[in-house]
Every structure is written in structure tokens, then in C-alpha cells.
Amino acid sequence: MNIQPFRSGKVRDVYEAGENLIIVASDRISAFDCIIPTPIPDKGKVLTQLSLFWFEKTGHLIKNHLISSNVADFPAPYNEIADWQDRASLVERAEILPIECVARGYITGSGWKDYQATGSVSGIALPAGLQESEKLAEPIFTPSTKAETGHDEPISFEETANIIGQERAEQLRELTLKLYSFAADYALERGVIIADTKFEFGLVNDELILCDEILTPDSSRFWDVEKYGVGRSQDSFDKQYVRNYLETLDWDKNPPAPELPAEVAQRTAEKYFEAYGRLTGTQWSV
């Protein structure tokens, strides 16, 4: 069956299905803005299933784009693609807002670099003397632009309001922080710190809904509570293991990216499986 996606990202392929869309999460992984040629076993299924878990958990906070995750419910000919089961979702087609909605509960990553340079993150002044990975007094909303290629660029709340309007920007900030706080409290009870995460929102008939993936190791920074310590970087349940390996190579971080050894791919998969198991309470079954 020769079916071509109308859009392919670093990880996901999107297909048109009448008025709706089908999003298929592959086992591709990217690092330093390059797609790595070695797939990570079952990664796409973990991303999809964890998003489904969180969509159900957060349904009382905001509607999401999910119609069905059962391939048998998809319109023909997509309902015949058995390999898509557990990694594909039929979703409403939304007008995606051009803002990555990032919530940060801890000072780390690009936020830490910004803070070291300016004492603030996305224009939000923070107290002096914070250490790397320290928990913030309150989570903050640090939006960024959505880049088709390369890196998203952080912007201030004021810049966000200039792009989408003051009322919509305030709505996104409120929802982003509400979703983050709910998920962070839930995860902490299960031994996982959600240091930061990003959400994507869209409009369907002018109603704001939650889209894309949510609260996965690809869209969030998950840390182990028992290994957490202030003043240093943390091990994450995500592709940091791949990044760390690539940093040991003589590679200029330009395409083509190198293959991963089998043990690195498998260890990375195990990080994703562990995140899924901890958060859902159900061990991942390969």
C-alpha cells in the first residue's frame, strides 16, 4: 500500500483523512536537530500511548484533538494498516497556534543558560543565586516561536501577545501552567519530577483544544526523584542518553548523523519504557 504523508516531521508523519488527520509516531529520534538513522525500538508506541494516558487524565482541564487510537476506526484505506496500531491517532484537524507553550518548574536547560546570562528567563526576572536544576518558587510560562526547521526561539509574554493577541496569550498561559501543575503533582507521587514541558494548542470552530503529543519524554524533561540534586545537571528519562553518546564522537552535528550502536539504542528505549511504567503504573510490554 503506497500511502504518502502530506507532512513529515522529525518523529511524526501526518496523513489527511477527510476532514481529520492521522498522526503516526515513528521510532525515529533526533538530536542536535538531526534525525539519527538508527531507530529506537517501540519509541513511537511509547509516545503515543503515554499521550493517550495524559489526554484522558487532563480531559477535565481542556478538550483535546483525539478522536480514536484504534486503527479499525480509521477511514479506509488507513484502517488496513495493522502496523499503525498503538502508534497512530485519528485526530481533529485544528488551526494550530504559532506558539510553543513551555512551562518550567525547575531552572535547567536553555532556561538555565538564559538565567546565567541575564538573571531572567523569557523576560521573567528570577531571584538571584539560583542553582542549576533548582525548583522555582512557582512554575513559569516561557513561550517560544514554532520553527519549521532548526530551533524554536524563546519569546516574552509580551511578544506572544503581539502575535496572537492579549486575551489568547493569557488563556494559553493559564492553561499551560494549570496542565503542568496538575501533571507535575501527579508525577511526583510516582517518583518522577517533570522539570519542564511544552504543549501545543489549536482552534476548532474557535474553541481552544490541546493538540500533538503531551507530557512524553520527547516533549518534557523527566527526572528521577531519588537521583535529583540541586547544583548540577540531571539524568533524564529521554534522549539525553543519545546526546551524551554523540558528544563523545568526532561529529560536527551536521547531517548526516552517525548510526547508534545497538546497546545505545536499546538503553535509550529502556529510558522511555521506564518513564511510561512509572507514570502509568503499567510496565511497558514490548
Residue pairs with C-beta under 8 A, 6 or more apart in sequence:
1 77
1 80
1 81
3 15
3 77
3 78
3 81
5 13
5 14
5 15
5 24
6 14
6 15
6 16
7 13
7 14
8 14
10 28
10 30
10 35
11 25
11 26
11 28
11 29
11 30
11 44
11 47
11 218
12 23
12 24
12 25
12 26
13 23
13 24
13 26
14 21
14 22
14 23
14 24
15 21
15 22
15 24
15 78
16 22
17 74
17 75
17 78
17 90
18 75
19 93
20 67
20 90
20 91
20 92
20 93
21 90
21 91
21 92
21 93
22 74
22 78
22 84
22 88
22 89
22 90
22 91
23 88
23 89
23 91
23 212
24 44
24 84
24 87
24 88
25 43
25 44
25 45
25 47
25 48
25 87
25 88
25 213
26 39
26 43
26 44
26 87
27 39
27 40
27 41
27 42
27 43
27 44
28 35
28 36
28 39
28 40
28 43
28 44
29 35
29 36
29 38
29 39
29 40
29 43
29 239
29 242
29 268
30 36
30 239
31 239
31 242
31 243
31 246
31 257
32 243
32 246
32 253
32 257
33 149
33 150
33 151
33 253
34 253
34 254
34 255
34 256
34 257
35 255
35 257
36 242
36 257
36 258
36 259
36 260
37 256
37 257
37 258
37 259
38 259
38 260
38 264
38 265
39 265
40 265
40 268
40 269
40 272
41 265
41 266
41 269
41 286
42 269
42 272
42 273
42 284
42 286
43 268
43 269
43 272
44 87
45 86
45 87
46 216
46 217
46 272
46 273
46 275
46 276
46 284
47 87
47 213
47 216
47 217
47 218
47 272
48 69
48 86
48 87
48 88
48 89
48 213
49 86
49 276
50 213
50 215
50 216
50 217
50 275
50 276
50 279
50 280
51 89
51 213
51 214
51 215
51 216
52 66
52 69
52 89
53 279
53 280
54 183
54 214
54 215
54 216
55 64
55 66
55 210
55 214
57 182
57 183
57 186
58 64
58 179
58 182
58 183
58 210
58 214
61 175
61 178
61 179
61 182
62 175
62 179
62 208
62 209
62 210
63 207
63 209
63 210
64 209
64 210
64 211
64 214
65 91
65 92
65 94
65 202
65 204
65 209
65 210
65 211
66 89
66 90
66 91
67 73
67 89
67 90
67 91
67 92
68 74
68 89
68 90
69 86
69 88
69 89
69 90
70 85
71 78
71 79
71 81
71 82
71 84
71 85
71 88
72 79
73 79
73 90
74 81
74 84
74 88
74 90
78 84
78 88
81 88
91 211
92 204
92 209
93 204
94 202
94 203
94 204
94 209
94 211
95 202
95 203
95 204
96 146
96 200
96 201
96 202
96 211
97 164
97 168
97 172
97 200
97 201
97 202
97 203
98 145
98 146
98 163
98 164
99 143
99 144
99 145
99 146
99 160
99 163
99 164
99 169
99 172
99 201
100 143
100 144
100 145
100 146
100 152
100 198
100 200
101 141
101 143
101 172
101 173
101 175
101 176
101 198
101 199
101 200
101 201
102 141
102 142
102 143
102 144
102 154
102 176
102 196
102 197
102 198
103 139
103 140
103 141
103 142
103 176
103 177
103 179
103 180
103 196
103 197
103 198
103 199
104 111
104 121
104 136
104 139
104 140
104 142
104 195
104 196
105 135
105 136
105 139
105 180
105 184
105 193
105 194
105 195
105 196
106 133
106 134
106 135
106 136
106 193
106 195
106 196
106 221
107 115
107 121
107 126
107 130
107 131
107 132
107 133
107 134
107 136
108 132
108 133
108 195
108 196
108 221
108 233
108 234
109 195
109 196
109 221
110 154
111 121
111 122
111 142
111 196
112 132
112 133
114 120
114 121
114 122
114 154
115 121
115 126
115 130
119 125
119 126
119 128
120 126
121 140
121 142
121 154
122 140
122 141
122 142
122 143
122 144
122 154
122 155
122 156
122 157
123 156
123 157
123 158
124 140
124 142
124 157
126 136
126 140
127 137
130 136
131 230
131 231
132 230
132 231
132 232
132 233
133 195
133 223
133 228
133 229
133 230
133 231
133 232
133 233
133 234
134 230
134 231
135 230
139 177
139 180
139 181
139 184
141 157
141 172
141 173
141 176
141 177
142 154
143 154
143 155
143 157
143 160
143 172
143 173
144 152
144 153
144 154
144 155
145 152
145 153
145 155
146 152
146 200
147 153
155 163
157 169
157 173
160 169
160 172
161 169
161 170
163 169
164 172
171 208
172 201
175 199
175 201
175 208
176 199
179 199
179 210
179 214
180 194
180 197
183 194
183 197
183 215
184 193
184 194
186 279
187 193
187 194
187 222
187 278
187 279
188 194
188 225
190 278
190 279
190 281
191 224
191 225
191 226
191 278
192 222
192 223
192 224
192 225
192 237
192 275
192 278
192 279
193 222
193 223
193 224
193 225
193 228
194 215
194 220
194 221
194 222
195 220
195 221
195 222
195 223
195 234
196 220
196 221
197 214
197 215
197 219
197 220
197 221
198 219
198 220
199 210
199 212
199 214
199 219
200 210
200 211
200 212
201 208
201 209
201 210
201 211
202 208
202 209
202 211
203 209
212 219
213 219
215 279
216 275
217 236
217 237
217 238
217 239
217 271
217 272
217 275
218 238
218 239
220 238
221 234
221 236
221 238
222 236
222 237
222 238
222 275
223 234
223 235
223 236
223 237
224 234
224 235
224 237
227 234
227 235
228 234
236 271
237 271
237 272
237 274
237 275
237 278
238 271
238 272
238 275
239 268
239 271
241 264
241 267
241 268
241 271
242 260
242 264
242 268
245 260
245 261
245 264
246 253
246 257
246 258
249 258
251 257
251 258
260 268
272 284
273 283
273 284
273 286
276 282
276 284
277 283
277 284
